[in-house]
């Protein structure tokens, strides 16, 4: 088995989106549950992308989809006192998410033997700012924006192989979401599922079952580095 490139899902896999978004909602003193607000914001993610896939919306960056969802949430919660500057700042909370504790030490090991890149639906500016915020040492930042195809569209997965001139089977998609792994595998990539039981906050545990279809199953990225001999 030859793996040349590790392509990482980002939200939930590399960074803790729930804590980061809830922190910034809480700082605004909106008199709502910051934890629930963050969950509702994330819940609008897939429906918003579906509007692009269906053709209702043209190609739209995730920053702009996040803003559409945020505007709807503010209306739903009856929050009308925020200035445009405050709303824009809140919308960019997704640029300021912290990596999980295992990420940086694992990346240091993984980079010694593999190319390490992002493969996120997040747009390039978002991923760049996030990388600087969290000190993420990407070898390359790839995004659905590059391919104009949100995962799990095969164009996103196959695009990684094309960028690095390798076979799809030489790319390992690393994700904390089984649907992402399924899409990558159907496109011919290898897959590594990473357990992130606290992705949706400390108040609930996300099930992380093992799927025989994945090439690897790891408890965190340090465990994956062990399995890859890094």
SULURNOR-V568508 format. One line per field, one symbol per residue. psi: psi as a letter, one per 30 degrees, with the letter a starting at -180 (. if undefined). A space follows every 10 residues. Layout:
psi: ???
This chain:
psi: kkjekjjkle jeeelieeee eeeeeeffhg hljeeeeeee eeffeeeeee eeeffekakk leeeeeeeee eeeeeefhjf fkleeeeeee egfffhkkll ffeeeeeeee ffflkjllil fkleeeeeee eeeghkhkek jklfeefhjk kgkfeeefee eeeghlkefg kjkklgkeee eeeeeffgll kjkkkifgeg lffkkkkilk kffkelkkfa feeeeefgg.
